[in-house]
Structure formats: C-alpha cells, structure tokens
C-alpha cells in the first residue's frame, strides 16, 4: 500500500500497525515553522542524541513552505538517508531501528540510518579457541560481522547480498562470496534455496540450515559453522560462500566436506609437520570414538581368541561377578557418560566441569565396586570419551556419538561382522551425500590429487592450492 499525500492518513495507518506498542514514538515537528511532519521511531533502537542534533534541530530552521523531499534531505546532516514509498517498507524500516520522517503533502518518507542497539564486545569464541592465531570472534550484530570480514579481505570483489527471511522476524540474512573465485552457479543455488524458505522467524543459523541443506535426514552436517572471522575468510578465499544471520555469532559456510569439518585453524598456524601429525592423531581418535566400545564388545563376546591369554584371564576375573553381557555394560556406561557430558554442559560454568569429572570418577568406581560393570569396560568408555573430545567441531562430534550406539548393537549381535556391516552402511551414506552438489567425501571420492595435500597431510604453505576446483 502506497503512502498517502496526507500526513494524518499515514499517521492513522501507522498507529493501526503499531497499536499497543508503547515503545513506538510518534514525534510531531514543524519544518521551517510551516510544514507539519512526523518522526516515527522505536525507543531504544536509535541514537536519540544524533537524531535531535542532525535531524530535528536543522529542520526546525529549515526550508520555507511546501519544501520538496530533496530540500529536506539536504537540510539534515545525516550521512545515510534513503526514501521509501509504501506502508510496508516504512514499517520494515521502523522495525529495523531506523527513524522515519513523514511530511505533509509528500507520498514518500525519508529513512535516516541512525539505528543503534547494545552489543557485546569482540572476544575469542570459547568453542574455537586457539593457541596461536587471532583472538577475535563474530558477535550478534551482522553489520559488525560483515565489517570484520571486510577487514580481513580488503577487496571490492567481496560481495554481500542481503535479504530478509521470516514473515514476522524479518531477520537480515547476508550471503557473502568473492566474485571471480566462488562459482556463480553455487551463489545462485544458495540464493534460490534461501528465497524459498517459508518460516515465521529466524533466530539462529540453524533455523535456515535445515531448510537449505541437501539431505535433511542425514545426521551429518552439510554446512560448516564457525564463529571465527579468519576461518570464514579462509573459506571465502577457497571459493565457498558464507551465510550470515543477524542475532547470532555463528555463520554458515557452504559447501562443506567431511574433511573440512575435521580441520582446525591451528592446522595452518603451526608448522606443517606439527599440523600433519596432529591431523593424523585426530583421524585416529575419531575412529576410536566411533568404534572403540563396539570393538571391545565384539572381541569379548565373539572373538576371545584375539586377546592374549594373560590379558584374557585378567579380563575374565574382572567379569566373573558381572551380571550383564558386554553389550549391556557398554550401553549402560555410554549412556551414563553421555548424560554426565550433557549435565556438565547445561550446568553453570563454575560447577559444570567439576560435576562431570567428579561424577564420572565416582560413578565409575562405584559401578566397579558394586559389580555392575567391569574395570576394562570403564577404561574403554573413558578412552572413547577422551577420543570424542578431539572432534574439532561440535557438529561433527554429535553424529559420531549417536552412531556409536547402533554399531554397538551390531557388534553385540554379530561380532566383527556386525561392526564391518555398520561401517559399510555409514561409508555408503557418506559417499552418496552431497553439499550443494559437491560430494561429501571430496577429495577422496571422487579422487582429486590436488586436494589430497590438504587432507592426508597438511602440505607446506607454498604447495597449498587455496582455491577449490
């Protein structure tokens, strides 16, 4: 609906839209002592002192009778001034924290870029801390986050396309890429998927992640999430696209591959020998995290001949009073360990870590003393828990922890054959999974020899090919 030439009619429509909104201010002013006008803004979302100084004060001594919008615009001293011509656009600007000026006799309004709200300071993300590297992370304000990327990549080829998603929240969402490096087809596909989203509100990146990923039923993340500007900038230089949502410090990177989810910033900030060694250690313990309890259950239940005799006798003595099978032991202890981990994450920081550590020690020792589980099983679960902590990203650690349970069931029913069957099913799923058309297991499947220098080992800096092909 277009704005009316009559100020009273526009006021009536806006009051109807913002009925029962006590924080919306309708401020009457007279321009140059002759022309009635109306300033509409939301209290707490604007810089009020600058509004008085750069808009209200100049207009009171402004142009003569019946001024044009351009004359009024020239009278103010605000750098960012735009126009809007519909009620819907005016409401969107007001709700976004921008004061709007409506003038008698004009069917358009002036929008002043004076929005402001409280925000926290830039600090290092707790979930992605590093020993060497930048100590800054994204915050909840999208404008600040975009500026942080601009500071990293000082090129006009860094493009930012903004759209609003959510019929109620109208949340700003930015699609960021580097022109000439990111494939245009990838950018078009991401924009197309975002424009098809039908949702009332967007409060975090996960709200849109489930809408635009390729396989919505896969436990594996198909978009990489990060809170670090240096990580996002590095992926932009590789030709990927960053999706940023206002109100959250977490940004999404697409496309994602399985191996990119296992990389950390320190892989590139340390010397390549150290980075390669830590990366292989991470791969090894990822396999332990997935298969550790299942391997123990399979060997104890079906393949005792694989255990050295002395060790087998020790394990037999520790299990002679245990009333449960190895499978039930593993399920009981793994469930308890996951419960302690979740409790530690939800409790206040001052007591969360203490409760999880002390709880694990007390429950483990009590379970052994009570004859409910054996000491080797507690040790296997502890090693598995430590291995799961080596997952560099929380999003890749969750599916590994979940898939551990069905593989334990298969190992308890069919031994090593069941384990192999479970691994084959998981690998088959990963080989068929795609992220915005890119195979999830790239560059191993399909094989890309250029990409292996950043997967199997971290090549020296002068050998790395930064851009995805």
C-alpha positions in Angstrom: 0.0 0.0 0.0 1.5 3.3 -1.1 1.9 6.2 1.3 -0.6 9.0 1.2 0.0 12.7 0.5 -1.9 13.4 3.7 0.1 13.2 6.9 -3.0 12.4 9.0 -3.8 9.4 6.9 -0.3 8.0 7.1 -0.4 8.5 10.9 -3.7 6.6 11.2 -2.3 3.7 9.2 0.9 3.5 11.2 -0.9 3.8 14.6 -3.1 0.9 13.4 0.0 -1.2 12.7 1.7 -0.3 15.9 -1.3 -0.5 18.2 -0.4 -1.4 21.8 3.3 -0.7 21.1 4.3 1.7 23.9 7.9 1.8 22.7 7.0 3.3 19.3 7.3 7.1 19.4 5.3 9.4 17.1 7.0 12.8 17.3 5.3 15.8 15.7 7.6 18.5 14.3 7.1 21.6 12.1 9.6 22.0 9.3 10.8 25.6 8.9 7.9 26.8 11.0 5.3 26.0 8.3 5.2 22.3 7.2 3.8 19.7 9.5 5.9 16.5 9.7 6.1 13.3 11.8 9.1 11.4 13.1 8.4 7.7 13.9 10.9 5.5 15.7 11.3 2.8 18.2 12.7 3.9 21.6 15.9 2.1 22.4 16.8 1.2 18.8 18.1 4.6 17.7 20.8 7.1 18.6 18.4 9.7 20.1 21.0 12.4 20.6 22.1 12.3 17.0 18.5 12.4 15.8 17.9 15.6 17.8 21.2 17.1 16.6 21.3 16.1 13.0 17.6 15.9 12.1 15.2 17.7 14.4 17.3 20.8 15.1 18.2 21.5 11.4 14.6 21.0 10.2 13.1 23.5 12.7 15.1 26.2 11.0 14.7 24.5 7.6 13.4 25.4 4.2 10.4 27.5 3.6 6.8 26.5 2.9 6.0 23.3 0.9 9.6 22.0 0.7 10.5 19.1 -1.5 11.9 15.9 -0.1 15.3 16.7 -1.6 15.3 20.0 0.1 14.5 18.4 3.5 17.2 15.8 2.8 19.8 18.5 2.1 18.8 20.3 5.3 19.7 17.3 7.5 23.3 16.3 8.3 22.8 12.6 8.4 25.1 10.6 6.1 22.8 7.7 5.3 19.3 8.9 4.1 17.0 6.8 2.0 13.4 7.0 0.7 10.5 4.6 0.9 7.1 4.9 -0.8 4.9 2.2 0.8 3.5 1.5 4.2 5.0 -2.0 4.2 8.5 -0.7 3.5 8.1 2.1 6.1 7.1 -0.4 8.8 10.0 -2.6 7.9 12.5 0.3 8.2 10.9 1.4 11.6 11.0 -2.1 12.9 14.7 -2.3 11.9 15.5 0.6 14.2 15.6 3.4 11.6 13.7 6.7 12.3 11.3 7.6 9.5 10.2 11.2 8.6 6.8 11.7 7.0 6.0 15.1 5.6 2.6 16.7 4.8 2.0 16.7 1.1 4.6 14.1 0.3 3.8 10.5 -0.7 7.2 9.2 0.3 9.2 9.1 3.5 12.8 9.7 4.5 14.6 7.0 6.3 17.6 8.0 8.4 20.4 5.5 9.2 20.6 6.1 12.9 19.8 2.7 14.2 21.8 1.5 17.2 21.5 -1.1 20.0 23.6 -2.6 22.7 26.1 -5.2 21.6 28.8 -7.2 23.3 32.5 -6.6 22.7 34.5 -8.7 20.2 36.2 -11.6 22.0 37.6 -15.0 21.3 35.0 -17.8 20.8 35.1 -20.2 23.6 34.2 -23.2 21.4 37.0 -22.4 18.9 39.9 -21.2 21.0 43.5 -21.5 19.6 47.0 -21.3 21.0 48.2 -19.3 18.1 46.2 -17.1 15.8 43.7 -14.2 16.0 41.7 -13.8 19.3 38.6 -12.3 17.8 35.2 -13.9 17.0 31.9 -12.9 15.5 29.2 -11.2 17.6 25.4 -11.0 17.3 25.4 -7.9 15.1 25.5 -8.6 11.4 27.0 -5.2 10.5 29.9 -5.7 12.8 30.5 -9.2 11.5 30.5 -8.1 7.8 33.0 -5.3 8.8 35.3 -7.9 10.4 35.3 -9.9 7.1 35.9 -6.7 5.2 38.9 -6.0 7.4 40.3 -9.5 6.5 39.6 -9.3 2.8 40.1 -5.7 1.6 38.9 -6.3 -2.0 35.9 -4.8 -3.8 35.3 -8.3 -5.2 34.0 -9.3 -1.8 30.2 -9.2 -2.4 27.5 -9.0 0.2 23.9 -9.7 -0.8 21.3 -9.0 2.0 17.8 -10.4 2.1 15.2 -10.6 4.9 13.8 -14.0 6.0 10.9 -14.6 8.3 7.4 -13.3 7.9 7.4 -12.0 11.5 11.0 -11.5 12.4 12.2 -10.1 9.0 15.7 -11.2 10.0 18.5 -9.8 7.9 20.5 -12.6 6.2 23.7 -11.9 4.3 25.1 -14.1 1.5 28.9 -13.3 1.2 31.2 -14.5 -1.6 34.2 -13.4 -3.6 33.4 -12.6 -7.2 35.6 -14.4 -9.6 36.5 -17.1 -7.1 33.1 -18.5 -6.0 31.2 -20.3 -8.7 28.2 -18.3 -9.9 26.1 -21.5 -10.0 26.8 -22.0 -6.3 25.8 -18.5 -5.4 22.6 -18.8 -7.5 21.7 -22.1 -5.9 22.2 -20.7 -2.3 20.1 -17.6 -3.1 17.4 -19.8 -4.7 17.1 -22.0 -1.6 17.1 -19.1 0.8 14.3 -17.3 -1.2 12.2 -20.5 -1.0 12.2 -20.5 2.8 8.8 -20.1 4.4 9.1 -19.5 8.1 7.8 -17.0 10.6 11.0 -16.3 12.5 14.8 -16.8 12.2 16.7 -16.6 15.4 19.8 -18.6 14.6 21.6 -20.0 11.6 20.2 -23.5 12.4 16.8 -22.2 11.5 17.8 -21.9 7.9 20.4 -24.6 7.8 17.7 -27.4 7.9 15.9 -25.6 5.0 18.7 -25.4 2.5 20.8 -28.5 3.1 20.7 -31.3 0.5 19.8 -34.2 2.8 17.6 -33.1 5.7 17.5 -36.6 7.2 21.3 -37.1 7.4 22.9 -37.0 10.9 26.0 -35.4 9.3 26.2 -31.6 8.9 26.2 -30.5 5.3 27.2 -26.9 6.1 30.2 -25.8 8.2 29.6 -23.5 11.1 32.2 -21.2 12.7 32.4 -18.1 14.9 35.9 -17.1 13.7 36.4 -14.4 11.0 39.7 -15.9 10.0 38.1 -19.3 9.3 35.3 -17.7 7.3 37.8 -15.6 5.3 39.9 -18.6 4.5 36.9 -20.5 3.2 35.9 -17.4 1.1 39.3 -17.5 -0.5 38.7 -21.1 -1.4 35.6 -20.2 -3.4 33.0 -21.1 -0.8 30.0 -19.0 0.3 29.3 -17.6 3.8 25.7 -17.2 5.1 25.4 -14.8 8.0 22.3 -14.2 10.1 21.7 -11.2 12.3 21.4 -12.0 16.0 23.9 -14.9 16.2 27.7 -15.1 16.2 27.6 -18.4 14.2 28.0 -18.2 10.4 27.5 -21.0 7.9 29.9 -22.0 5.1 28.9 -23.9 2.0 29.7 -26.3 0.6 31.1 -28.4 3.4 33.0 -31.7 3.1 33.7 -34.4 5.7 37.4 -33.5 5.9 36.8 -29.7 6.2 34.8 -30.5 9.4 37.9 -32.2 10.8 40.2 -29.2 10.2 41.1 -26.5 12.7 42.7 -23.1 12.4 45.9 -24.3 14.2 46.5 -26.8 11.4 47.6 -23.8 9.3 49.0 -21.6 12.1 51.6 -24.2 13.2 54.4 -25.6 11.0 53.2 -28.2 8.5 55.0 -31.1 10.2 53.2 -30.4 13.5 49.9 -29.8 11.7 50.1 -33.1 9.8 50.9 -35.1 13.0 48.0 -33.5 14.9 45.7 -34.1 12.0 46.5 -37.8 11.8 46.1 -38.1 15.6 42.7 -36.5 15.1 41.7 -39.0 12.4 42.9 -42.0 14.6 40.9 -40.9 17.7 37.9 -40.2 15.6 37.8 -43.9 14.6 38.3 -44.8 18.3 35.4 -42.6 19.2 33.1 -44.3 16.8 34.3 -47.9 17.1 36.1 -48.2 20.5 33.2 -49.7 22.6 31.9 -51.8 19.6 35.4 -53.4 19.1 35.5 -54.3 22.8 32.1 -55.8 22.8 32.7 -57.8 19.6 36.1 -59.2 20.8 34.8 -60.1 24.3 31.6 -61.6 23.1 32.6 -63.5 19.9 36.4 -63.3 19.3 38.1 -64.1 22.6 40.9 -65.8 20.7 42.2 -62.4 19.5 43.0 -61.4 23.1 46.4 -62.5 24.6 45.9 -65.3 27.2 47.3 -63.4 30.1 45.0 -60.4 29.4 42.1 -62.7 28.8 42.5 -64.3 32.2 42.6 -60.9 33.8 39.5 -59.8 32.0 37.7 -63.0 32.9 38.4 -62.5 36.6 37.1 -58.9 36.4 33.9 -60.1 34.7 33.1 -63.2 36.7 30.8 -61.3 39.1 29.2 -59.1 36.4 25.5 -60.0 35.8 25.3 -58.3 32.4 26.6 -59.0 29.0 29.4 -56.9 27.5 26.8 -55.2 25.2 24.6 -54.2 28.2 27.7 -53.0 30.0 28.7 -50.8 27.1 25.2 -49.4 26.6 24.8 -48.6 30.3 28.2 -46.9 30.7 28.0 -45.0 27.4 24.5 -43.7 28.3 25.7 -42.6 31.7 28.8 -40.9 30.2 26.6 -39.0 27.7 24.3 -38.0 30.5 27.2 -36.6 32.5 28.5 -34.8 29.5 25.2 -33.2 28.8 24.7 -32.3 32.5 28.1 -30.7 32.6 27.3 -28.6 29.5 24.0 -27.4 31.0 25.1 -26.6 34.5 26.7 -23.2 35.3 30.4 -23.0 34.3 31.6 -22.7 37.9 30.3 -26.2 38.8 29.7 -27.9 35.4 33.2 -29.2 34.8 33.6 -30.3 38.4 30.3 -32.2 38.4 31.1 -34.0 35.1 34.6 -35.0 36.2 33.8 -36.0 39.8 30.6 -37.7 38.7 32.4 -39.8 36.1 35.0 -40.8 38.7 32.6 -41.6 41.5 30.1 -43.4 39.3 32.8 -45.4 37.6 34.4 -46.5 40.8 31.1 -47.2 42.5 29.9 -49.3 39.5 33.1 -51.4 39.7 32.8 -51.9 43.4 29.1 -52.9 43.1 29.9 -55.5 40.5 27.7 -53.8 37.9 30.4 -53.2 35.2 33.9 -54.4 34.8 37.1 -52.3 35.1 38.1 -52.9 31.5 34.7 -51.6 30.3 35.1 -48.4 32.4 38.5 -47.9 30.9 37.2 -48.4 27.3 34.4 -45.9 27.8 36.8 -43.4 29.3 39.2 -43.7 26.4 36.3 -43.3 24.0 35.1 -40.2 25.8 38.5 -38.6 25.6 38.7 -39.5 21.9 35.3 -37.9 21.3 36.6 -34.6 22.8 39.2 -34.4 20.0 36.5 -33.7 17.4 37.3 -30.1 16.3 33.7 -29.1 15.8 30.7 -29.9 17.9 28.5 -30.5 14.8 30.7 -33.4 13.6 31.1 -34.9 17.1 27.3 -35.3 17.6 26.7 -37.8 14.8 29.8 -39.8 15.7 28.4 -40.1 19.3 25.0 -41.1 18.0 26.2 -43.7 15.5 28.3 -45.3 18.2 25.1 -47.0 19.7 23.8 -48.8 16.6 27.3 -50.1 15.8 27.5 -51.4 19.4 24.2 -53.3 18.9 25.5 -54.8 15.6 28.8 -55.8 17.3 26.8 -57.4 20.2 24.7 -59.4 17.8 27.2 -60.4 15.1 30.7 -59.5 16.4 33.2 -58.0 14.0 30.9 -58.9 11.1 28.3 -56.6 12.5 30.9 -53.8 13.0 32.0 -54.1 9.4 28.4 -54.0 8.3 27.8 -50.8 10.2 30.9 -49.1 8.9 29.9 -50.1 5.3 26.4 -48.6 5.8 28.0 -45.3 7.2 30.5 -45.1 4.4 27.9 -45.8 1.8 25.8 -42.9 3.2 28.8 -40.6 3.2 29.7 -41.4 -0.4 26.2 -40.6 -1.5 25.9 -37.4 0.5 26.3 -34.0 -1.2 26.6 -30.5 0.0 25.2 -28.1 -2.6 26.2 -30.6 -5.3 29.7 -31.2 -4.0 30.4 -34.8 -3.0 30.8 -35.0 0.8 34.0 -37.1 0.7 35.8 -34.8 -1.7 38.8 -35.1 -2.5 39.0 -38.8 -1.7 35.8 -39.8 -3.5 35.9 -38.7 -6.3 39.7 -38.7 -6.2 41.3 -35.3 -6.6 45.0 -35.5 -6.3 45.4 -31.7 -5.8 43.1 -31.7 -2.8 44.9 -34.6 -1.0 47.8 -32.3 0.0 45.3 -30.7 2.5 43.6 -33.9 3.6 46.0 -36.7 4.1 48.7 -34.3 5.2 49.0 -30.5 5.6 51.3 -29.5 2.8 53.8 -26.6 3.2 52.3 -23.2 2.6 53.9 -22.8 -0.8 52.4 -26.0 -2.0 48.8 -25.4 -0.9 46.2 -24.7 -3.6 43.9 -22.4 -1.7 41.0 -22.3 -4.2 38.6 -25.2 -4.5 38.4 -26.6 -8.1 
